[in-house]
Amino acid sequence: MSGHSKFANIKHKKEKNDAARGKIFTMLGREIAVAVKEGGPDPNNNGKLRDVIAKAKASNMPNDTIERGIKKAAGDVNSVNYVTVTYEGYGPGGTAIIVNALTDNKNRTAANVRNCFSKGQGSIGAQGCVSYMFDEKGQIIVAKEDYDADPDDFMMDALDMGAEDFSDEEDSFVITTTPSDFETVRAAFEEKKIPMADARVTMIPQNYVTLSDEADKTNIRRILDFLDEDDDVSDVYTNWDEGD
């Protein structure tokens, strides 16, 4: 899941256990199927499918698995019954949380998500109650352990490729784009063989909330952990500064 902290959780990516990786691949398979149903199997003519493929590659999904998923969805479009649903709500201390899910049963998913919030003393709100606090951006994470580059040179290269912003963090470089430029920049990175630990269109908080109360920290972690464990949840975004 992305968005649990200021930047993607790349330091945990290599520590994912088999169960977590299995869930990620299952969810990506659903996203591929939905994208193919909505826009066809050709990524050149289907921007949503291109984005999902980029996300799958960043999650180390094998190319042949991606291609099989596309072919399967293209040959069995009528069997795809997953729909995308978004929930917005509040965690402890006024934190904001957005949840994206892919489900074949909206009633089940709504009840499960509501339960996740309740277990951490949070609450579901109306559509739009917190999304205005976030900006939709393309985001590419490059782990420094995977790519040794001079930050200034890399920043100039990224901006030349169409990036909107560049951040030099402790263990990673974070490249931000507009949603419309994301695919162009991601493709340029791929062409230059720059390893991407994460690449997706995501929701970035405009401001981050720091929690000082230990009970609040425990409760928001409970919410995020329960959401991560839910089979229907694909992405979770929050403005909690997990580093506090």
Buried (B, 14 or more C-beta within 10 A) or exposed (E): BBBBBBBBBBBEBEEBEEEBBEBBBEBBBBBBBBBBBEBBBEBEEBBBBBBBBBBBBBBEBEEEBBEEBBEBBBEEEEEBEBEEBEBBBBBBBEBBBBBBBBBEEEEEBBEBBBEBBEBBBBEBBEEEBBBEBBBEBBBBBBBBEBBEBEEEEBBEBBBEBBBBEBEEBEEBBBBBBBBEBBBBBBBBBBEEEBEBBBBBBBBBBEEBBEBEEEEBBEBBBBBBEBBBEBBBBBBBBBBBBBEE
